[in-house]
Amino acid sequence: MESKKEIRKIVRSKRAALPEDERLKYSALIRDKLFDQPLYQQADEVYCYVSFEEEVITYGILEHVWKSGRKLAVPKILTDSGPFMRMEFFYIESLADLKKGYFGIPEPDEDRPAGNPDSGKNVLVVMPGVAFDKNRRRIGYGKGFYDAYLKRHPDYRTIALAYSIQCLDAIPSREHDIRPEMIITEREIYTC
């Protein structure tokens, strides 16, 4: 089996080779499947990544959350803890609240931190990834941001979005790697 680094390189190359019209079409199919899921429909708050480069496009999801009247938060990479970085989510009210941040990814300001563990809110985290397998194992971008964040918030529900070319038969995994509860592609949905 290839290493995570090799898998990242292969899958990112395949994803980058997807023609833009296919990315748009597949992203719309994935978005609509997400909207049909009870995990999404029952969420009081949605914490969703802002799509970057060739990831599944999330702008339609962000708009849908706002129109539904729910709170929306997006991730930001913070470097205020010395040489270490961590990811936190912050509420936004429009795309105008975003500006280029870590690696050029659109990020929010830090003025509206999301999450209150005592709120009793049903929170859904919509996450990206580079590669997945049918057992919901996930290879991210190598920094462990989502694994660390979700370990601090074990009650949050999780759905990952990916193109079917990102889903392999099996990928390496470590004990600390978080598996999303569901992976939605344009073709399949993988669940627990």
Phi, psi and chi 1 to 4 in degrees:
 res  aa     phi    psi   chi1   chi2   chi3   chi4
   1 MET       -  138.8 -176.6  179.5  -71.7      -
   2 GLU   -69.0  159.3  -70.8  128.6  -22.4      -
   3 SER   -75.7  165.2   70.5      -      -      -
   4 LYS   -59.0  -40.0  -74.2 -174.0  174.5 -175.1
   5 LYS   -61.7  -43.8 -175.8  176.8 -179.4  178.9
   6 GLU   -65.9  -41.1  -68.8  166.8  -33.0      -
   7 ILE   -63.6  -43.4  -69.0  170.1      -      -
   8 ARG   -55.3  -47.3  -86.4 -170.5 -160.4   98.1
   9 LYS   -62.7  -45.9 -175.9  177.4  178.8 -177.8
  10 ILE   -64.8  -49.6  -67.9  165.0      -      -
  11 VAL   -69.6  -39.3  173.8      -      -      -
  12 ARG   -63.0  -36.5  -73.5 -174.0   82.8  172.5
  13 SER   -65.9  -42.8  175.6      -      -      -
  14 LYS   -63.3  -43.6  -75.3 -177.6 -178.3  179.1
  15 ARG   -64.1  -41.1 -169.5  176.2   66.8 -178.2
  16 ALA   -65.8  -27.3      -      -      -      -
  17 ALA   -79.5  -10.6      -      -      -      -
  18 LEU   -64.1  127.5  -93.0  177.9      -      -
  19 PRO   -61.4  148.7  -19.7   29.5      -      -
  20 GLU   -57.9  -39.8 -174.9  178.2   -7.0      -
  21 ASP   -64.0  -35.1   62.2  -30.4      -      -
  22 GLU   -69.5  -41.2  -74.7 -174.3   33.4      -
  23 ARG   -58.5  -43.5  -96.9 -159.6  -58.1  -86.1
  24 LEU   -64.5  -46.1  -69.1  168.0      -      -
  25 LYS   -63.9  -47.9 -180.0  173.1  115.3 -179.3
  26 TYR   -65.5  -39.5  -65.2  165.1      -      -
  27 SER   -61.8  -39.5  -69.3      -      -      -
  28 ALA   -65.2  -41.5      -      -      -      -
  29 LEU   -63.5  -43.3  -69.7  168.2      -      -
  30 ILE   -64.4  -45.1  -67.2  164.7      -      -
  31 ARG   -56.6  -47.8  177.3 -163.3   66.1 -147.1
  32 ASP   -65.1  -36.5  -68.4  -14.3      -      -
  33 LYS   -65.7  -38.5  -74.1 -178.3  180.0 -174.3
  34 LEU   -60.2  -45.5  171.8   68.4      -      -
  35 PHE   -60.8  -25.8  -65.7  164.0      -      -
  36 ASP   -82.4   -9.5  -72.3  -20.4      -      -
  37 GLN   -83.4  132.3  -61.1  -53.1  -48.4      -
  38 PRO   -54.9  -36.2  -28.1   35.8      -      -
  39 LEU   -56.6  -38.3  -82.5  179.6      -      -
  40 TYR   -77.0  -46.3  176.5   79.7      -      -
  41 GLN   -63.5  -32.6  -65.4  168.1   -6.6      -
  42 GLN   -91.7   -3.3  -63.9  165.1    4.6      -
  43 ALA   -72.1  132.2      -      -      -      -
  44 ASP   -78.3  -34.6  -62.6  -50.0      -      -
  45 GLU  -134.7  144.6  -61.2 -176.2    0.5      -
  46 VAL  -120.7  126.1  177.7      -      -      -
  47 TYR  -107.9  109.8  -63.3    2.7      -      -
  48 CYS  -126.6  139.6 -175.7      -      -      -
  49 TYR   -68.0  154.8   71.5   96.4      -      -
  50 VAL   -97.9  119.1  179.3      -      -      -
  51 SER   -60.1  144.9   49.7      -      -      -
  52 PHE  -142.4  139.8 -177.6   67.0      -      -
  53 GLU    53.3 -121.6  -67.0 -178.8  -17.3      -
  54 GLU   -98.1   15.9  -63.6   88.4   21.1      -
  55 GLU   -67.0  162.7  -67.9  176.0  -31.0      -
  56 VAL   -55.9  129.3  172.0      -      -      -
  57 ILE   -73.2  129.5  -58.7  163.8      -      -
  58 THR  -112.0   -0.1   58.2      -      -      -
  59 TYR   -60.2  -36.4  -68.6   99.8      -      -
  60 GLY   -65.9  -31.5      -      -      -      -
  61 ILE   -69.9  -44.6  -62.6  166.3      -      -
  62 LEU   -57.6  -46.9  -53.2 -179.2      -      -
  63 GLU   -61.3  -42.2  -67.8  -71.4  -22.8      -
  64 HIS   -62.2  -40.9 -168.2  -93.9      -      -
  65 VAL   -62.2  -46.7  174.5      -      -      -
  66 TRP   -59.9  -46.1  -75.0  -43.8      -      -
  67 LYS   -64.2  -27.1  -72.4  178.8 -178.0  174.8
  68 SER   -79.8   -6.8   72.1      -      -      -
  69 GLY    83.4    8.2      -      -      -      -
  70 ARG   -91.1  162.8  -65.5  178.7  -77.3  178.0
  71 LYS   -78.3  142.2  -77.5 -169.5  165.4 -175.6
  72 LEU  -123.3  133.6  171.9   70.9      -      -
  73 ALA  -128.5  148.9      -      -      -      -
  74 VAL  -129.4  157.6  -62.1      -      -      -
  75 PRO   -81.1  153.8   28.2  -32.2      -      -
  76 LYS  -140.4  139.5  179.3  176.9 -178.3   69.5
  77 ILE   -91.0  124.2  -55.4  -55.9      -      -
  78 LEU  -107.6  141.9  -56.5  175.0      -      -
  79 THR  -120.9   21.1   57.2      -      -      -
  80 ASP   -82.1    1.6   57.7   13.9      -      -
  81 SER  -105.1   53.0   51.0      -      -      -
  82 GLY    74.5 -140.4      -      -      -      -
  83 PRO   -76.6   -6.8   27.6  -32.8      -      -
  84 PHE   -93.2  148.1  -58.5  103.5      -      -
  85 MET  -114.1  152.4  -62.3 -179.7  -71.3      -
  86 ARG  -143.9  160.2   73.9 -178.6 -165.4  -73.9
  87 MET  -107.0  136.1 -179.0 -177.8   74.8      -
  88 GLU  -133.5  161.0  -64.2  -66.7  -19.3      -
  89 PHE  -107.6  145.4  -79.0   81.0      -      -
  90 PHE  -134.3  140.7  -64.6   86.9      -      -
  91 TYR   -69.0  143.6  -65.2  118.1      -      -
  92 ILE  -132.0  157.1   62.4  169.7      -      -
  93 GLU  -116.8  -10.0  -65.5  177.0   -1.1      -
  94 SER  -163.7  168.3   78.2      -      -      -
  95 LEU   -66.5  -20.3  -66.2  176.9      -      -
  96 ALA   -65.8  -16.5      -      -      -      -
  97 ASP   -78.6   -0.9  -67.3  -17.3      -      -
  98 LEU  -104.4  145.4  -59.1  173.1      -      -
  99 LYS  -145.3  162.6   60.0 -175.1  176.3 -167.9
 100 LYS   -60.7  132.2  -78.0 -171.4  177.8 -176.9
 101 GLY  -130.5 -134.6      -      -      -      -
 102 TYR   -51.4  120.6 -178.5   73.3      -      -
 103 PHE    56.9   23.1  -85.2  100.7      -      -
 104 GLY    82.8    5.0      -      -      -      -
 105 ILE   -74.1  135.4  -60.0  167.9      -      -
 106 PRO   -62.1  128.5  -21.3   32.0      -      -
 107 GLU  -135.5  158.0  -68.8 -175.5  -26.1      -
 108 PRO   -87.0  170.4   34.1  -37.2      -      -
 109 ASP   -73.6  171.4  -73.8  -33.8      -      -
 110 GLU   -97.3   15.9  -62.4  173.3   35.3      -
 111 ASP   -83.0  -12.1   56.5  -13.4      -      -
 112 ARG  -132.5   76.2  -71.8  176.4  -79.3  175.8
 113 PRO   -62.4  139.9   10.9  -15.5      -      -
 114 ALA   -93.7  158.1      -      -      -      -
 115 GLY    89.5  129.5      -      -      -      -
 116 ASN  -141.7  107.5  175.7   -7.5      -      -
 117 PRO   -57.7  -22.8    3.1   -6.7      -      -
 118 ASP   -94.8    5.2  -58.6  -38.6      -      -
 119 SER   -75.6  -23.2   71.6      -      -      -
 120 GLY    73.8    9.5      -      -      -      -
 121 LYS   -74.9  147.2  -61.7  -79.4 -175.2 -172.7
 122 ASN   -89.5  108.9 -174.6    2.3      -      -
 123 VAL  -106.4  132.1  174.8      -      -      -
 124 LEU  -112.7  127.6  172.0   65.0      -      -
 125 VAL  -102.2  119.0  177.3      -      -      -
 126 VAL   -99.1  115.5  178.7      -      -      -
 127 MET  -119.3  152.5   56.1 -161.6  -65.1      -
 128 PRO   -91.8 -173.7   36.4  -35.5      -      -
 129 GLY   179.5  167.5      -      -      -      -
 130 VAL   -93.1  -47.8  174.9      -      -      -
 131 ALA  -141.5  152.4      -      -      -      -
 132 PHE  -140.7  166.8  -59.0   88.8      -      -
 133 ASP  -131.2  177.4   72.0   13.8      -      -
 134 LYS   -70.0  -13.0  -65.2  169.0 -176.9  169.7
 135 ASN   -95.4   14.0  -68.2  -49.6      -      -
 136 ARG    70.4   18.4  -59.7  176.3  -14.6  -82.3
 137 ARG   -70.4  148.4  -68.6 -177.6 -168.3   96.1
 138 ARG  -132.6  137.2  172.8 -177.0  174.0  -88.1
 139 ILE  -113.7  119.3  -65.7  177.1      -      -
 140 GLY   -89.8 -149.0      -      -      -      -
 141 TYR   -92.5    3.1  -69.1   89.7      -      -
 142 GLY   103.1   -1.8      -      -      -      -
 143 LYS  -100.9  -13.9  -59.1  -67.9 -175.1 -174.3
 144 GLY    74.6   18.8      -      -      -      -
 145 PHE   -61.6  -47.6  -68.0  135.0      -      -
 146 TYR   -69.1  -39.5  -82.9   88.3      -      -
 147 ASP   -57.8  -48.5  -68.9  -36.8      -      -
 148 ALA   -65.0  -43.1      -      -      -      -
 149 TYR   -63.7  -47.0 -178.3   81.0      -      -
 150 LEU   -70.7  -25.2  -68.3  168.2      -      -
 151 LYS   -67.5  -32.4  -81.0 -167.9  175.5  116.4
 152 ARG   -78.1  -15.8  -66.0 -167.2  -47.3  -90.0
 153 HIS  -132.6   66.3  -58.0  -79.4      -      -
 154 PRO   -66.4  -17.0   23.9  -32.4      -      -
 155 ASP   -85.1  -10.8  -65.4  -24.2      -      -
 156 TYR   -71.9  140.9  -70.3    0.2      -      -
 157 ARG   -84.9  158.0  -49.3  -57.9  -61.6  -90.4
 158 THR  -139.6  136.6   55.0      -      -      -
 159 ILE  -135.4  132.6  -65.7  178.2      -      -
 160 ALA  -105.7  147.1      -      -      -      -
 161 LEU  -114.5  136.4  -51.7 -179.7      -      -
 162 ALA  -158.3  155.5      -      -      -      -
 163 TYR   -78.5  151.6  -56.9  113.3      -      -
 164 SER   -59.9  -27.9   58.8      -      -      -
 165 ILE   -67.3  -12.9   59.2  164.9      -      -
 166 GLN   -86.8   -8.5  -65.3  174.9 -108.9      -
 167 CYS  -100.9  118.9  -65.2      -      -      -
 168 LEU  -108.2  170.5  -49.8  174.4      -      -
 169 ASP   -65.4  -42.8  -71.7  -26.9      -      -
 170 ALA  -155.8  143.1      -      -      -      -
 171 ILE  -133.7  155.2   58.7  173.6      -      -
 172 PRO   -68.2  150.1   19.1  -25.6      -      -
 173 SER  -147.0  151.1  175.8      -      -      -
 174 ARG  -114.1  163.7  -66.4 -172.0 -172.0  139.2
 175 GLU   -58.5  -35.7 -170.7  175.2  -47.6      -
 176 HIS   -81.3   -7.7   69.1  -87.3      -      -
 177 ASP   -70.4  127.1  -68.1  -21.1      -      -
 178 ILE   -82.3  132.7  -60.2  -77.5      -      -
 179 ARG   -99.2  127.7  -66.8 -176.1 -165.9 -166.1
 180 PRO   -64.6  153.0   19.0  -25.9      -      -
 181 GLU   -67.4  -27.2  -67.6  174.6   64.8      -
 182 MET  -149.7  143.9  178.9 -179.8  -68.6      -
 183 ILE  -121.4  127.1  -58.3  165.7      -      -
 184 ILE  -111.8  124.6  -59.2  175.7      -      -
 185 THR  -119.2  177.2   77.2      -      -      -
 186 GLU   -68.3  -18.8   75.5  -81.1    6.8      -
 187 ARG  -108.1  -43.6  -68.4 -174.9 -174.0  161.6
 188 GLU  -126.8  164.2  -55.4   92.2    4.4      -
 189 ILE  -128.2  123.9  -64.9  177.6      -      -
 190 TYR  -105.0  128.2  -58.2  103.3      -      -
 191 THR  -129.5  173.6   59.6      -      -      -
 192 CYS   -59.5      -  -59.8      -      -      -
